[in-house]
Amino acid sequence: MRRIFLFILTNLAIMLMVTLIARVTGLDVWLAERGSNFGGLLLLAAIFGFGGAFISLAMSKWIAVRSMGVQIIEQPANERERWLVETVRTLATRSGLGMPEVGIFDSPQPNAFATGPKRNAALVAVSSGLLAAMKPDEIEAVLGHEITHVANGDMVTLTLIQGVLNTFVTAIAWIVGNIVDRSVLRNEEGRGIGYMLTVWITQIVLGVLATLIVLWFSRRREYRADWGGAHLTGREHMIAALERLQRAHEEPLPSHMDAFAIAGRASGGLGRLLMSHPTIEERIAALRAAPDLS
């Protein structure tokens, strides 16, 4: 809750600053003369921006279970499932978390992800391929990585960052649309096609820039999750798990789940800006160079 409060407070502070800039520059008066209320526009943009982000967060476990075909382990059916649940329980307890739901999804490729609306209502899921391909200590390291994501509140933080960015993408697009429609095209008969086209184009351009910011944060949090997994289970186990993923030539999860996975898409050149994860080589190098994790 503190994280949510601080992000909302930050968003309100930014909105206040933008409002003051609009007042000083006369933008609010200019918009008011053309039938738009600047304060109301910002408030509506915030409702749209945060509303969609929080709805997505609230539904994250449900979406993951349905889209990935995750089978939640209600009662372990065999020794493998029993070990998996107890390992997650041990790591969650050591991290000060409530017990997450634990599930398995059918995929020949080794992968795992964590999601959920809050720290004590999370889901940790692993692929059948990961259970088959990895040694127990490597699986434990992967689970430590995912538990660290939960402990760090990464799902909530990503949602809040996306909400802040959505707010300002929407607000700026509406403002630019008004300027083009009323000042450039001189349309005084309500919002016309120029307004709609300008808003649409501006949202696409700013949306791409906002996505780059979210992906940058996503890459940074992967290093933190690797460090957390190494702290919980041992540096060499975490490195061994990453090396195993590297050798497996993993198939990434669907794009809407990519940011929550242990392994993401790899790319080169400018494509690196669109990666939700650093390369496994970079992650291994960072772990080897990290100070004592004990």
C-alpha positions in Angstrom: 0.0 0.0 0.0 2.9 2.4 0.7 4.2 1.9 -2.8 0.8 2.7 -4.3 0.4 5.7 -2.0 3.8 7.1 -3.0 3.2 6.6 -6.8 -0.2 8.2 -6.6 1.3 11.1 -4.6 4.0 11.5 -7.2 1.4 11.5 -10.0 -0.6 14.2 -8.2 2.6 16.2 -7.7 3.4 16.0 -11.4 -0.2 16.9 -12.3 0.1 19.9 -10.0 3.4 21.0 -11.7 1.9 20.6 -15.2 -1.2 22.6 -14.1 1.1 25.4 -12.8 3.0 25.4 -16.1 -0.2 25.6 -18.0 -1.3 28.5 -15.8 2.0 30.4 -16.3 2.1 29.8 -20.0 -1.6 30.6 -20.5 -2.4 27.2 -22.0 -5.3 26.6 -19.6 -6.9 29.9 -20.6 -6.3 29.2 -24.3 -8.0 25.8 -23.9 -10.8 27.3 -21.8 -11.5 29.8 -24.6 -11.9 26.9 -27.0 -14.3 24.9 -24.8 -11.8 22.7 -22.9 -11.1 22.6 -19.2 -7.4 21.9 -18.5 -7.9 20.6 -14.9 -10.8 18.4 -15.9 -8.8 17.1 -18.9 -5.9 16.0 -16.6 -8.3 14.4 -14.1 -10.1 12.4 -16.9 -6.7 11.4 -18.3 -5.7 10.1 -14.9 -8.9 8.1 -14.5 -8.4 6.5 -18.0 -4.6 6.0 -17.4 -4.8 4.4 -13.9 -8.1 2.8 -14.5 -6.9 0.5 -17.3 -3.6 -0.2 -15.5 -5.3 -1.2 -12.2 -7.9 -3.3 -13.9 -5.1 -5.2 -15.7 -3.3 -5.7 -12.4 -6.4 -6.9 -10.7 -7.1 -9.5 -13.4 -3.4 -10.5 -13.9 -3.7 -13.9 -12.2 -6.9 -14.7 -14.0 -5.5 -13.7 -17.3 -2.3 -15.7 -16.7 -4.1 -18.8 -15.7 -6.4 -18.7 -18.7 -3.9 -17.6 -21.3 -1.1 -20.0 -20.2 -3.3 -22.9 -19.2 -1.8 -22.9 -15.7 -2.9 -25.8 -13.5 -3.0 -24.5 -9.9 -1.7 -27.0 -7.4 -4.5 -27.2 -4.9 -3.4 -30.5 -3.4 0.0 -32.0 -4.6 -0.7 -35.1 -6.7 2.9 -36.4 -6.6 6.3 -35.9 -5.0 7.4 -33.4 -7.7 4.4 -31.2 -7.0 4.9 -31.5 -3.2 8.5 -30.5 -3.5 7.6 -27.5 -5.7 4.9 -26.2 -3.3 7.2 -26.7 -0.2 10.1 -25.0 -2.0 7.9 -22.0 -2.9 6.6 -21.9 0.7 10.1 -21.9 2.2 11.3 -19.1 -0.1 8.2 -17.0 0.5 8.6 -17.4 4.2 12.3 -16.3 4.1 11.2 -13.3 2.0 8.5 -12.3 4.4 5.6 -13.1 2.0 2.3 -14.9 2.3 2.1 -18.2 0.5 1.6 -17.6 -3.3 -0.5 -19.9 -5.4 1.7 -22.4 -7.3 1.0 -23.7 -10.7 2.4 -25.6 -13.7 1.8 -24.8 -17.3 2.4 -27.2 -20.2 5.4 -26.1 -22.3 8.5 -28.0 -23.5 10.6 -24.9 -23.0 12.0 -24.1 -19.5 10.3 -20.9 -18.3 8.6 -19.5 -15.2 6.7 -16.3 -14.2 5.2 -14.6 -11.2 2.2 -12.3 -11.3 -0.6 -11.0 -9.0 -2.2 -7.8 -7.7 -0.2 -7.7 -4.5 2.7 -9.3 -2.5 0.5 -11.6 -0.5 -1.8 -12.6 -3.3 0.7 -13.7 -6.0 0.9 -16.6 -8.4 4.2 -18.4 -9.2 4.1 -20.8 -12.2 6.7 -22.9 -13.9 6.7 -24.8 -17.2 6.7 -28.6 -17.4 9.8 -28.2 -19.5 11.6 -26.4 -16.7 10.8 -29.1 -14.2 12.0 -31.7 -16.7 15.2 -30.0 -17.8 16.6 -28.5 -14.6 18.2 -29.9 -11.5 16.4 -29.2 -8.2 18.9 -26.5 -7.1 18.5 -24.8 -10.4 14.7 -24.9 -10.2 15.0 -23.5 -6.6 17.1 -20.6 -8.0 14.5 -19.8 -10.6 11.8 -19.9 -7.9 13.9 -17.6 -5.8 14.1 -15.2 -8.8 10.3 -15.2 -9.1 9.7 -14.8 -5.4 12.1 -11.8 -5.4 9.9 -10.2 -8.1 6.9 -10.7 -5.7 8.8 -9.4 -2.7 10.0 -6.3 -4.6 6.4 -5.6 -5.7 7.5 -5.5 -9.3 4.1 -6.3 -10.7 2.5 -3.4 -8.8 5.4 -1.0 -9.6 5.2 -1.8 -13.4 1.5 -1.1 -13.2 1.9 2.2 -11.4 4.6 3.3 -13.8 2.4 2.4 -16.7 -0.5 4.2 -15.1 1.5 7.4 -14.7 2.7 7.2 -18.3 -0.8 6.4 -19.6 -2.1 9.5 -17.8 0.3 11.9 -19.5 0.2 10.2 -22.9 -3.5 10.7 -22.9 -3.5 14.2 -21.5 -0.8 15.4 -23.9 -2.5 13.8 -26.9 -5.8 15.5 -26.0 -4.0 18.9 -25.7 -2.1 18.5 -28.9 -5.3 17.4 -30.6 -7.1 20.6 -29.4 -4.2 22.8 -30.6 -4.1 21.3 -34.1 -7.8 21.2 -34.4 -8.6 24.7 -33.2 -5.4 26.7 -34.0 -3.8 25.0 -37.0 -6.9 23.7 -38.8 -9.1 26.6 -37.4 -12.0 24.3 -36.7 -14.5 26.1 -34.5 -17.4 23.8 -34.9 -16.5 21.2 -32.3 -13.8 18.5 -32.4 -13.4 17.3 -36.0 -11.5 14.7 -37.9 -8.3 16.7 -37.4 -8.6 16.4 -33.6 -9.2 12.6 -33.8 -6.3 12.0 -36.2 -3.9 14.1 -34.1 -4.9 12.4 -30.9 -4.5 9.0 -32.5 -1.0 9.8 -34.0 0.2 11.5 -30.8 -0.9 8.6 -28.6 1.0 6.2 -30.9 4.2 8.2 -30.8 4.1 8.9 -27.1 2.9 5.4 -26.4 6.1 4.0 -28.0 8.3 6.3 -25.9 6.3 5.3 -22.7 6.8 1.7 -23.6 10.6 2.2 -23.8 10.5 3.6 -20.3 8.5 0.6 -19.0 10.9 -1.8 -20.7 13.9 -0.1 -19.3 12.5 -0.5 -15.8 11.7 -4.1 -16.6 15.3 -4.8 -17.6 16.6 -3.2 -14.4 14.3 -5.3 -12.2 15.5 -8.5 -13.8 19.0 -7.8 -12.4 17.5 -7.2 -8.9 15.5 -10.5 -9.2 18.6 -12.4 -10.2 20.4 -11.0 -7.2 17.5 -11.9 -5.0 17.4 -15.4 -6.3 21.2 -15.7 -5.7 20.8 -14.4 -2.2 18.0 -16.9 -1.4 19.6 -20.0 -3.0 23.2 -19.3 -3.8 25.0 -17.3 -6.5 26.3 -20.4 -8.3 22.9 -22.0 -8.4 21.4 -18.9 -9.9 24.1 -18.7 -12.5 23.7 -22.4 -13.3 20.0 -21.9 -13.8 20.6 -19.0 -16.2 23.2 -21.1 -18.1 20.7 -23.9 -18.4 18.1 -21.4 -19.9 20.8 -20.2 -22.3 21.5 -23.7 -23.6 17.8 -24.5 -23.9 17.3 -21.7 -26.6 14.1 -20.9 -24.7 10.9 -20.0 -26.5 9.5 -16.9 -24.8 6.1 -16.6 -23.3 3.3 -14.7 -25.2 4.1 -11.0 -25.4 1.5 -10.0 -22.8 3.3 -12.3 -20.3 6.9 -11.6 -21.4 7.8 -9.0 -18.8 6.9 -11.5 -16.0 9.0 -14.4 -17.2 12.4 -15.7 -16.1 13.5 -15.5 -19.7 12.5 -13.0 -22.3 13.0 -12.2 -25.9 16.6 -11.5 -27.1 17.4 -8.9 -29.8 20.2 -6.8 -31.0 20.9 -3.2 -32.1 18.0 -0.8 -31.6 15.8 -3.9 -30.8 17.5 -4.0 -27.4 15.4 -1.1 -26.4 12.3 -3.3 -26.9 13.6 -6.1 -24.7 11.9 -6.7 -21.4 14.9 -8.7 -20.2 18.7 -8.1 -20.5 20.4 -10.9 -22.4 21.3 -14.0 -20.3 25.0 -13.3 -20.9 24.6 -9.8 -19.3 22.7 -11.2 -16.4 25.3 -13.9 -15.7 28.1 -11.3 -16.0 26.3 -9.0 -13.5 25.9 -11.9 -11.0 29.6 -12.8 -11.3 30.6 -9.2 -10.8 28.2 -8.6 -7.9 29.6 -8.2 -4.4 29.2 -10.8 -1.7 25.5 -11.7 -1.6 25.5 -13.5 1.7 
